[in-house]
Amino acid sequence: MSDVNRINKIALMGFFSILAGCSFEYPGNAHQSNFTYPRSQLTTDKNVYGEATETTFGFGGGLSITGALKQKAVDEALSSVPGANVLINYHEDVIFTFIPTPIPIYTTKYSVQGVAAKAEVK
């Protein structure tokens, strides 16, 4: 094999490894999605799931979770149960993906899974 072919193969492997990017997952648990008053009566319903994704481009972006992204995922989960206004005992997953192209691409996927409940102040 000539040196030119070897260099071309190494360059091609490097190019595809750059395009592959990488992902990181951060799981966690949370008590409740919203504030509930101390004398609230909680009526639980069923397990629900919601997710939200945000993609940014460029060098100023980054891998971050915004409050709006979290709220969008919680709202999606609660929308499947009429009257539900709080998510309790839920599990959250965050997946950050970075694709190192000439203009970097950052994607954040935030998902929640927990019990939908209705909180009423008595």
N, C-alpha and C positions, 0 to 999 in steps of 0.2 A: 504494500500500500504506500502510495507516495505521500510526502509530507503535506501537499496541498489538499489531498482527499482527507487526511487525518484532521487537519485544521478546519476544513469545511464541516466535518462531522461533529467536532467539538463545538464549533460555533452554532451549528444547528441545534445540538442538544442544549446548549446554554440559552438559546433563544426560546425554545419551548419550555424550559424550566422557568424562565422569567414570566412567560404568559400564564403559567399554571397558577401563580399567586399562592396565597395561603389563607387559611381560615382559623379562627380561634373561637372556642365556645366557653362561655362562663355561665354555669347554672347557679341558681340560688332559690331560696324560699323567702316568702314574705307573709306577714300576718293578715293584713287587709289593704285594699287598694285606696280606700277613702277614709276620712275621719268619720267615726260614729259617736254620737253622744253617749255619755255613761249610762243613761237610762233607756237606751234604745232596745227595742224588741227586734231581734233578728229572726227572720223566717228564711230558712235555707231551702234551696230548690234542687238544683242538679249540678253536676260537673260541666264546666264549659271551657272552651278553648278560643283564644284570639291571638292574632299576630299582626305585626306591622313591619314594613320594610322601608328603609330610606337609603338612597344612593346619592353619593356626591362625587364630583370630578374635580381634579386639579390638586395643586400643591397645598392650598390653604385648608382643604377638607381634613378629614381625619376620622378615626374610629371613635365615635362617641354616641351616647344615648341622650336624647333630648326628652324633656318632660312631655312634649307633644307626641313623640313616638310612643312613650309608655302609655299615655292616655288613650291613644288611638287603638292600641292592642286591648286595653281593658274595656273600652267602649264596644269593640267588636265582640268580645267575649260576653259582655252583659246584654248585648242586643238580642241574643238568642233566647232570653228569658224575659217575658213581659213584666215590667214593674221592678225588676232587679236594679239596685243602685249601688251595690258594693260587692267586691270580690274578696272572699275570705280564704285563708289557708291555701294560698296559691303558690305554685312553682313557676319561676321565671327562667327563661333561657335567653341568652344573648349570643348571637353569632356574628362576629366581625370578619369580613372578608376583604382582602386587599389584593388588587390585581395591578402589578407594576408595569403598566404600559407607558408610552411617552407622556400621556396625560393620565396620572394615576386614578384608579377607580376604587372607591371605598363603599362598601355596602354593610349596613347594620340591620340585622333581623332580630326583632324583640318579640318573644312569644310568652304568653301566660296561660296557665291551666289551673283552674281552681273551682271553688264552689260559689255559685251565684246566690246572692241573698238580697232580701229586701229589709232595710232598716227603717223602723218606724219609732218615733219618739212617743212614749206613753206618759 
